[in-house]
Amino acid sequence: MTWLIRGARLIDPQRGQDAVADLYLADGRILAQAAAPAGFTPARVIEAHGLAVLPGLTDLAWRGGADPAREAQAALSAGVTRVVLPPGQAGIDGPLQALPLAPLCGPDGRLAEMAHALQDGCVAVAQGDGPLPGNRQLWLAMQYAADLDATLWLRPEDAALAQGGVAAAGPYAARLGLPAVPEEAETVALQTLFTLQRATGARLHLCHLSSAAGLDLLRQARRAGLPVTADATVQHLHLTDLDLGFYDARAHLRPPLRSQRDRDAIAQALADGTLDALCSDHCPLDDAAKSGPFALTRPGASAVELLLSLTLKWARDQSLPLAQAFACLTSGPARVLRQPAATLAPGAPADLCLVDLDDEWLPQLHGLRSVSCQTPFAGMMLPGRVRATFSGGRLSWEMPA
């Protein structure tokens, strides 16, 4: 099918583009910008004056929960066209591209067979939601991964230091009487990982960094030339431990929300390129999982539908160019995945979304498309709403009239 998207603001982080032009789609690809190709006749025209077109977004941390098909629609409604699945999650059918991660360890606790998993289509090898394995097992895993030229996705948290903790160590956790996780849980794990990485040459992706001290260690590793990428979540970009309020379980996350200093350090690290990507860490939990005493609730939040809006809010708060900010959802994740970035360049697959950057919306309890409405951003006015999403040149989601 052929499409003409007329008069849109084209924002392409991969090429640094931010300009108003027409966009022509045909045969699942972007055919041209600005001038119509000879003989082009659109089957459908979208009048996009006042709207922006972005490449399809990539979410590096997404879970399908009990209803993956519904969660996939929630992702598409937010302009997300590609997600990374945690180890063990089954693939999904439909237009949402799902990239699986291979497990680092098998059910018996031993290292899994990475080579076979990578040959079967897994994009990397990941720790998943469990704790980091012991140091010797990590050392062996890094040697194995280096031999395969594979990337290990690890969440830097020392299990002994974090054991039983549900909130970031500090005066607020102490005031609430909550078991605490010190920032040293992150920094000790990072120091171990970097030491083993220097010895093995393995490529690492660090998931969900949360502390200013951890980001300082990442900068040092980058300066030393270690092959490492890293991400943070949109929750940690905007919230602090004070957002726990009076034991609000919707703000029970892993890693825990930290101080304003840590939040500001994440924003700076994203702006200067120390962090490669933002992710939603989407975890669709039901009401029961968030009921009861805070320390007994499950960590996680529904976030994929807020990913674009929260990135736009951060860009406006920091006065960042939109192409730079949205790179955290497009070209940055592609760099982590070592795959081509989504782009609006002619010849590229037509994976894109149309966004009203000036619209605002209010996430409400029981008002999201996800099965789960457990989000700490409920009731916060957010900018930017996706009007339509294309996957492979097909209209995969459109806002109801």
C-alpha positions in Angstrom: 0.0 0.0 0.0 1.2 3.5 -0.8 0.9 6.4 1.7 1.5 10.1 1.7 2.1 11.7 5.1 1.8 15.4 4.2 3.3 18.4 6.0 4.7 16.6 9.1 7.7 17.6 11.2 10.2 14.8 10.5 12.5 14.1 13.5 15.2 11.6 12.7 17.8 11.2 15.5 19.9 8.9 13.4 20.5 11.7 10.8 20.0 14.7 13.1 17.0 15.7 11.1 14.3 18.0 12.3 12.4 19.6 9.4 8.9 19.8 7.9 8.4 17.8 4.8 6.2 15.3 3.1 6.9 11.6 3.5 6.2 8.9 0.9 5.7 5.2 1.8 5.5 2.2 -0.5 6.0 -1.6 -0.3 6.8 -1.4 3.4 9.6 1.1 3.0 10.1 4.9 3.0 10.2 5.8 -0.6 11.1 9.5 -0.4 10.9 12.8 1.5 9.8 16.2 0.3 9.4 15.7 -3.5 7.0 13.0 -4.8 8.7 10.2 -6.8 7.8 10.1 -10.5 4.4 8.4 -11.0 3.7 8.1 -7.3 0.0 7.8 -6.5 -0.9 7.5 -2.8 -3.7 5.0 -1.8 -4.1 7.1 1.4 -3.1 10.6 2.4 -2.6 11.6 6.0 -2.8 15.3 6.6 -0.1 15.7 9.3 0.3 19.4 9.6 1.1 20.1 13.3 2.2 16.5 13.9 5.7 15.0 14.1 6.9 11.8 12.6 9.5 9.8 14.5 11.2 6.5 13.7 9.6 3.6 15.5 10.8 3.4 19.1 12.7 0.6 20.7 12.1 -0.5 24.3 15.0 -2.5 25.7 13.1 -3.8 28.7 9.5 -5.0 28.1 7.5 -7.9 29.6 4.3 -9.3 28.1 2.8 -10.4 31.4 -0.3 -12.6 31.4 -1.7 -11.1 28.1 1.2 -10.4 25.7 -1.1 -9.6 22.8 -2.7 -6.8 24.8 0.6 -5.5 26.0 1.9 -5.5 22.4 -1.1 -3.2 21.5 -0.2 -1.0 24.4 3.4 -0.7 23.1 2.2 0.1 19.5 -0.1 2.7 20.8 2.9 4.4 22.3 4.9 4.4 19.1 7.0 1.4 20.1 7.7 -0.9 17.2 10.5 -3.1 18.6 10.9 -4.6 22.1 13.4 -6.8 23.8 12.0 -9.8 25.6 13.5 -11.1 28.9 15.0 -14.6 29.0 12.3 -17.3 29.0 9.4 -15.2 27.6 7.7 -16.7 24.6 7.6 -14.8 21.4 4.6 -12.8 20.3 2.6 -12.7 17.0 1.7 -9.5 15.2 3.4 -6.3 14.0 5.4 -5.6 17.1 9.0 -6.8 16.5 10.1 -8.8 19.6 13.8 -9.6 20.1 14.5 -12.4 22.6 17.4 -12.6 25.1 19.0 -15.8 26.0 19.4 -16.9 29.6 22.8 -16.6 31.2 22.1 -19.6 33.4 19.9 -22.7 33.1 17.4 -24.0 35.7 20.2 -25.9 37.4 22.2 -22.7 38.0 24.9 -23.7 35.5 25.9 -21.5 32.5 23.5 -22.0 29.7 24.5 -22.9 26.1 25.0 -19.4 24.7 26.1 -20.5 21.2 22.9 -22.4 20.5 20.7 -19.7 21.7 22.4 -17.0 19.6 22.2 -19.3 16.6 18.4 -19.6 17.3 17.9 -15.9 17.0 18.6 -14.4 20.5 20.2 -11.0 20.3 22.2 -11.2 23.5 22.6 -13.2 26.7 21.0 -11.8 29.9 20.9 -12.3 33.6 17.2 -11.7 33.6 15.4 -10.9 36.9 17.5 -13.2 39.1 20.6 -12.1 41.0 24.0 -11.9 39.5 25.8 -15.3 39.5 29.0 -15.7 41.6 32.2 -14.2 40.5 33.8 -17.4 39.1 30.6 -18.1 37.1 30.6 -14.5 35.8 34.3 -14.8 34.8 33.6 -18.0 32.9 30.5 -16.4 31.3 32.5 -13.4 30.1 35.2 -15.7 28.6 32.5 -17.6 26.8 30.7 -14.5 25.6 34.0 -12.9 24.4 34.7 -16.0 22.3 31.3 -15.7 20.7 31.5 -11.9 20.3 28.2 -11.8 22.3 27.0 -9.1 24.6 26.1 -9.9 28.2 23.2 -7.9 29.6 23.6 -7.6 33.4 21.9 -5.6 36.1 24.6 -4.4 38.5 23.4 -5.3 42.0 25.3 -7.1 44.7 22.9 -9.7 46.0 24.3 -9.7 49.5 24.2 -5.9 49.9 20.7 -5.7 48.4 19.2 -8.7 50.2 15.8 -7.9 51.6 16.0 -4.2 50.6 13.0 -2.4 49.1 14.0 1.3 49.2 17.1 3.3 48.7 19.3 3.7 51.8 18.9 7.2 53.2 16.9 9.3 55.6 13.6 8.7 53.8 13.8 5.0 54.0 14.9 5.2 57.6 11.9 7.5 58.4 9.5 5.0 56.8 11.2 2.1 58.5 11.8 0.3 55.1 14.6 -2.2 54.6 17.2 -0.4 52.5 19.4 -1.0 49.5 22.7 1.0 49.7 24.2 2.6 46.6 27.1 0.3 47.2 25.0 -2.6 46.0 25.4 -1.0 42.6 28.9 0.3 42.8 30.4 -2.9 44.3 28.8 -5.0 41.5 30.0 -2.5 38.9 33.6 -2.7 40.2 33.5 -6.5 40.0 32.0 -6.5 36.5 34.6 -4.0 35.2 37.4 -6.0 36.8 36.3 -9.2 35.1 35.6 -7.3 31.8 39.2 -6.1 31.7 40.4 -9.6 32.2 38.2 -11.2 29.5 37.4 -8.5 26.9 33.7 -9.3 27.1 31.2 -6.8 25.8 28.7 -5.7 28.5 25.4 -3.9 28.6 24.5 -2.6 32.0 20.7 -2.5 32.7 18.9 0.1 34.8 21.7 2.1 36.4 20.3 4.2 39.2 23.1 6.0 41.1 25.4 9.0 40.5 28.3 6.9 41.9 27.5 4.1 39.5 27.5 6.5 36.6 30.9 7.9 37.6 32.2 4.3 37.4 30.7 3.9 34.0 32.4 7.0 32.8 35.7 5.7 34.0 35.2 2.4 32.2 34.3 4.3 29.0 37.5 6.4 29.3 39.5 3.2 29.8 38.1 1.9 26.5 36.0 -1.0 27.9 33.2 -2.1 25.5 30.2 -1.2 27.6 26.8 0.3 27.0 24.1 1.1 29.6 20.5 2.2 30.1 18.3 3.8 32.7 14.5 3.7 33.2 12.1 6.5 32.7 11.0 6.1 36.3 14.5 6.8 37.6 14.9 9.8 35.2 11.9 11.5 36.7 11.2 10.2 40.3 13.1 10.1 43.6 12.7 8.2 46.8 10.4 11.0 48.1 7.9 9.7 45.5 7.3 6.7 47.7 5.0 9.1 49.6 3.2 7.3 52.3 4.2 3.7 51.2 2.9 4.1 47.7 3.6 0.6 46.3 3.3 1.9 42.7 6.7 3.4 43.3 8.2 0.1 44.5 10.8 -0.5 41.8 13.9 -2.5 41.3 16.4 -0.9 41.6 14.8 1.4 44.1 14.2 5.1 43.4 17.1 7.1 44.8 17.9 10.7 45.7 17.5 13.9 43.7 21.2 13.9 43.1 21.0 10.5 41.5 18.0 11.5 39.4 19.9 14.6 38.2 23.0 12.5 37.4 20.9 10.2 35.2 19.5 13.1 33.3 23.0 14.5 32.8 24.3 11.1 31.7 21.6 10.7 29.1 22.2 14.2 27.8 26.0 13.8 27.4 25.8 10.2 26.0 27.2 8.4 29.0 23.9 6.4 29.0 23.0 5.0 25.7 19.2 4.5 26.1 16.1 4.9 28.1 13.7 2.0 28.6 10.3 1.5 30.2 11.1 -1.6 32.2 7.4 -2.4 31.6 6.1 -4.9 34.1 2.3 -5.3 33.9 1.3 -6.2 37.5 -2.2 -6.7 38.8 -3.7 -4.9 41.7 -3.1 -7.8 44.1 0.7 -7.6 43.4 0.6 -4.0 44.7 -1.6 -4.5 47.7 -0.5 -5.0 51.2 2.5 -3.7 53.2 5.0 -1.9 50.9 7.8 -4.3 51.6 5.7 -7.3 50.6 4.5 -5.9 47.3 6.1 -6.8 44.0 8.5 -4.3 42.4 7.6 -3.0 38.9 5.4 -0.6 37.0 3.4 -0.3 33.8 5.4 2.1 31.7 5.6 1.4 28.0 2.7 3.7 27.2 4.5 6.5 29.1 7.9 6.1 27.5 7.6 8.6 24.7 5.7 11.2 26.8 8.2 11.0 29.7 11.1 11.4 27.2 9.5 14.4 25.7 8.9 15.9 29.2 12.6 15.4 30.0 13.7 17.1 26.7 11.5 20.1 27.5 12.6 20.3 31.1 16.3 20.2 30.0 15.8 22.3 26.8 17.3 19.6 24.7 16.8 19.3 20.9 14.2 16.7 20.3 16.4 14.7 17.9 19.0 14.4 20.6 16.4 13.3 23.3 14.6 10.8 21.1 17.9 9.2 20.2 17.6 7.5 23.6 14.6 5.6 22.2 15.9 5.0 18.6 19.6 5.1 17.6 20.8 4.6 21.2 19.0 1.2 21.7 20.1 0.2 18.2 23.7 0.8 19.3 23.1 -1.4 22.3 21.6 -4.1 20.1 24.3 -3.7 17.4 21.5 -3.5 14.8 20.6 -0.8 12.3 18.7 2.1 13.8 15.2 3.0 12.8 15.4 6.0 10.5 13.3 8.1 8.2 15.8 7.9 5.4 14.6 6.8 1.9 15.0 3.0 1.6 14.6 2.3 5.3 11.7 0.1 6.6 8.6 2.2 7.2 8.6 1.7 11.0 7.5 5.1 12.4 4.9 6.9 14.5 2.9 10.1 14.2 2.9 12.2 17.3 1.0 15.3 18.5 3.8 16.9 20.5 1.5 19.6 21.8 -1.3 17.4 23.1 -1.4 16.5 26.7 -3.0 13.5 28.5 -3.5 12.2 32.0 -2.5 8.7 32.9 -5.3 7.5 35.2 -5.9 4.4 37.2 -7.7 1.9 35.0 -7.1 4.3 32.0 -4.2 2.6 30.2 -4.4 0.1 27.4 -2.1 -2.3 29.3 -3.7 -4.9 31.6 -1.9 -3.1 34.4 -2.5 0.5 35.5 0.1 0.3 38.3 2.2 3.4 37.6 3.7 6.0 39.9 2.8 8.6 37.2 -1.0 8.2 37.6 -2.5 11.7 37.7 0.5 13.5 36.3 -0.2 15.5 33.1 2.1 14.4 30.4 2.9 15.9 26.9 2.7 14.1 23.6 0.2 11.6 22.2 0.8 9.1 19.4 -1.8 9.3 16.7 -0.7 6.4 14.6 2.1 3.7 14.4 3.4 2.0 11.3 5.2 -1.3 11.3 6.8 -2.4 8.0 4.7 0.1 6.1 1.4 -1.1 7.6 -0.8 0.9 9.9 -0.5 -1.2 13.0 -2.3 1.2 15.4 -4.4 4.3 15.0 -6.0 6.5 17.7 -9.7 5.9 17.6 -11.7 8.8 16.2 
